[in-house]
């Protein structure tokens, strides 16, 4: 029955290796999958030896040569999935301990003595992944994966004191292997390893999906909402009244023509950062045009904020520009009443913006049915 279980695990690992390899081909930028494939191949080979060997030296050698690399590769996949740094000291210590175990075997040390550095090396190999997960636990998947890896590492560590306590110092490996104690520990590891793999795959794939979603919702240059996502957010807002601000960098084409598009992009990012600092939703509607959405605020509130933003940007400088070159932007403000779609206010704010630009730029204009209202410099209420 035990041989059958290891053979089943070997087939499962081999199948997963093929599946993850196929995923890796489709996702060329996700190197974590390559580490998982390497870990699965090591695990497949070790399980095959475990299923075919009869508690002989080949089984022991296979475990010493394949188990630590499998967990090291798995830990590297975990590290990449959380964006952590490589822990070279931890990895080096794990490799050194396994090397020490091989030296002890070569000089004929008792199995119980030889296995101490080996078990520590395997636990440290897992410890790299455990540390990275413990520093950045983000959800249920992370915590479940952390639990599985901690238990597997505990299986290695518990052998160090219990081997000599239960079997003595000079017992042979062939005596320990068939025991109920060792089989129970191997069963725990065998049962927790596949869930660990699936949890890590779920974490990586979930991260990839979240990254693609973020890219689809955000403007690639500034990081604020793109036009489609911003307008969708405006449409989805409850009809409780509020205001919008439409803004445009003045004479932006001259910046590109005089200093180059690279500097122009930096100016756009600078302006977007100022707008995003308000805490309200900001969208880049195209080129150098941006909009802010202020639900629950009045046109006077929005105009006060727009004036603050205008002054802030006007006081900005860029090292690549001439000292006398002053940046400026124009702002159009409009409100919408409770029950009215906010998208209507965007149209009116656009009209106010072009009125501000037509009156000389670097100013704020408020749309009203009977004309443009003067700016009221009153700070708006904080975003909800």
N, C-alpha and C positions, 0 to 999 in steps of 0.2 A: 504493500500500500504506500509506503514511504517513497519507494523507487518510482511508483506511478505518479505520485504528487510532484516530484522533482522533474519528471519527464514532461508533465503537463505545464509546469512553469517554464521549462525550456522552450516549449512550443509557443507559449504566450509571449515570452520575451522576444523570440525570433519574429513572431508576427508583428509585435509592436515596433520592433526595429525596422521592419519593412515599411510599416505605416508611417512612422515618424520620418523615415528617410524620404518617402514620397512627399510628405508635407514640407520637408526641408528644401526639396527641389523647387517647390512652388513658392516658398518664402525665402528667397536667397539672402535676405538681410538678417534673418533670425538665426544667428549662430548657436543659440541655445539648443536648437534641435539637433545639431551635429554632436554636441556633448551628450545628449540623451541617447542618440543612436550608439555612440561609443560605449556608454554605460550598459545599454541593453545587449550589445554584442558580447561584452565581458560577462554579463550575467547569464546569457544563453550558453556560452561555452562552459562556464563553471557549473551550471545546472546539468548539462549533458554529462560532464565528468562525474558529477555527484550521482547521477542516475545509473551510469554504467560501471563505475568502480565499486569494488567490494571492500570499502573501508581501508584501502591500501594507501601507499605513499603517493600515488598519482593524484588521489583526491586531495590530500593535504597540500601538495605542491601547487595544484590548480587553485585551491582556495587562497594560498599566500600570494600567488602571482596575479589573480584576477579580481578578487573581492575588493581590495583597496583601490585599484584603478577604477573599478565600476562606481564606487561611492565618490571618489574624487571627481570623476566626470559628471556625476549627477549633481554634486555640489556646485560645480562650475556652471551648470545649466541654471541652478537656483540663483547663483550670483548674478548672472546676466539678466535673468527675469526681473530682478529687483533693482538692477542698475548699480550694484555694489562694486567695490574695489576688490581686486584680487588679494587674498591674504597669503602672501608668499611664505611667511614664517610658519603659519599653520600647515600649509601644504608641505613645506620642507620638513617639518617635524614629523608629519605622517609618513612621508617617504623614508626618512631616516629610521623610524621605528620599525617599519616593515623590513628595511634592509638589515637592521639589527636582528630581527627574528630569523632571517635567512642565514645570517652568520652563525647564530646559535644552533640552528639545525645542522649546518655544515660541520660544526665541531662536536656534534653528538650530544647536545644538551637535552635534558628530559623535556618531553612535550609540554608539560605544564609550565616549565620555566620559559621555553621558547615561545609559548603562545601569549605571554604577558605583553611584550612589545607589539606583537601582531594585533591583539585586541585593541590596544591603545591607539595604534595607527589607524585602524578602521574607524574607531570612534572619532578620532580627530578629522579624518576625511569627511565624515558626516558633519562634524562640528563646523566646518567652513560654511556649509549651507544653512545649518541651524543658526549660526550667528547672524548671517545676512537676513534671514527671515525674522529673527527676534528683533532686529533693529528697525524693520519696516513692515510690521504686520498691518495689512490694509483691509482684511475682511475674513470671512469664514473660510475661504479656500486657503489663505495663508496660514491661518491658525490650525486648520486640519492637517496641512502638510507639515507644519512645525511639530505637531503632536506625533505624527507618524515617524518622522526622522528622529525625534528625541527618544521614542521608544526603541527604535532599531539600534540607536547608539547605546542605549541602556542595556540591550541584549549583549552587546560586545563587552561592556564594562562589567556586567554582573558575573561574567565568566572568570574574571581575574581573581576575585577572592573565593568563589565557590568551587572552582576546579580543585584546588588543593584541599579545601575543606571536605569535599564530598568523596574525592577519589585518591587523595594523597599526591605527593610530589612526583613519584616515579612511575605513575600509571601510564600505559601506552595509549596512543590516540585510538587504536582499534577497540579499546575497552570503553572509552568515553563515548564514541560515536553512536553505538546502538542504545545507549542508556536513555531512559525516559526523560531525564533532565535535558540532555542535549537535543533530543528530538523535539521537545517542547519549545526550546529556544529557536531552533531552526524553523519550526512551524509558525511562530510569531513573526519572524523575519519574512518568511515566505508569504504570509497573509497580508502584511503591511506594505510590502514592496510594490505590488501592482497598484494599490490605491495611491501610493506616493507618486507613481509615474503618471497616473491619470490626473491627479490633482495638479501636478506641475504642468502637464499639457494644457489643462483647463486654464491655469494661470497665464501661461504664455499666449495662448490663442485669445483669451479674453483681453489681454493687454494689447495684442495686435488689432483686435476689433475696435477697442477704445481709441487707439492711436489713429486708425483710419477714420473713425467717427469724428475725432477732434479735427483732423485735417479737412474733413468735408464741411465742418461748421465754422472753421476759423480762417481768416485771411492769412495767407502764407507769409506776407511781408510784416504785418503789424501784430498778429496774434489776436486782434479783436474779431468780433463776429463778421462773417461775410454778409453780403447783401441779402442773399436768400434766407439765411438763418435769422438775421436781424428782422427782416420783414415778417417772417413766420412768428417770431416772438412777439412782435407788435400785434399781429392779428390774433394771437392766442391770449392776449392780456384781457382780463375782465373789464367790462365797459364801465369803469368807475371814475373816469375823468383823469386828466393829467396834461402833460405838455411834452413837446419834442423840440430838439435843437438840431438844426441843419447847419453844417459848417463847411468851409472851403478855404484852402490855403491860397492867399492872394498871389497872383502873378507867378504861379508855380512853374510855368513853362520857361520863364526867364532863369529860374534857378537851375533847371536842367540844361538849358542852353549855355549858361555861363560857367557852371561848375561841374556839369556832367550828371548822368543819371544815378550814379552811385551816391553822390551827395544828396540828390533829390530823394532817393529812397531813405536815406538817413533822416532827412527832414520830416518825411512822412511818418517814420517810426517815432521820431521825437514828438510830433504833434499827437499821434495816437496814444503814446504813453501819458501825455498830459490829460487827454480826454478820459482814458481808462482809469486814471487816478481818482476820478470823482466817485467811483463805486457804482455808477449807473451803467446800464447796458449800452455798449458802444458798437456801432457797425460801420464798416468801410463800404460805402455805397458805390464807389468807383473812383479810380485815380486818386485825387487828393481831397475827395469829398467824404465827409463823415456825418453820422447822426447819433444823437444821444436820446434815450427814451427815459422820461421822468414820470412814471405813473403816480398819480396822487398829488402832483405839484401843479401850481398855477403858472400862467405865462410870465407873471412878474418874478416868481421864483426861478424859472428857467432863464429869464433874461439876466437876473443877477448872477447866476452861475456862468452864463455865457460871457458876461463882461469880465469875470475873474479869469476865465480861460483865455480870453482875448489878450488881456494884459500879461498873463503868464507867458504865452507864446511870443508876444511882441518883445518881451524882455530876454528871450532866448538868443543865444549866439551859436555859431558853429566855427570851429577853428579853421576850416577850409574856406570860409567866406571872407570877403573884405570886411574890415572893422566897421565900416559905415553901412553895411547891408543889414537892414532890420527886417526880420521875419514878421509877417502879419497874417491874420485870417479874418474872414467875415462870417457872421453868424445870423441865421434867421430863426425866429422863435414863433411857435404857435401852440395853442392849447386845444383841447377837445373836451366837450362836456360829458357828464355821465350819460351813458347810453349811446354815445357816438363812437363809431369805429376810430381807433387811434390812427389808422392809415390815412384818414382824411387830413389829420393835422400835419402829416409828413408833406402832403402836397402844399398846404398853406405855408409851412415853414420854408419850403423851397422857394416859394414866391417871395417871402420876406428876405431870404438870403440874397436873391438877385436884386432886390431893392437896396439892400445894404451895399452890395458891390457897385451898383449903379450910382450910389451917393458918395462914392469915394473909397470904398473898401475899409478894412480894419475897423469895423464897427458892428454893432448889434442892432437888428431891426425886429420888431414884434409885429406879427400879422394881426390885423383886426378888420372886421367887415367894413369899417368906415375909414381905414387907413392904417398907417404904421404908428404904433404907440411908442413913446419914449422908453428908454431902458430904465428899469427899476433895479437898483443894485442891492437886492436883498438876498442873502444866502438861502438856498433851497433846503428843504427838509431832507434828512438823510434817506438814502435808498433803503427800501424794505429788505 
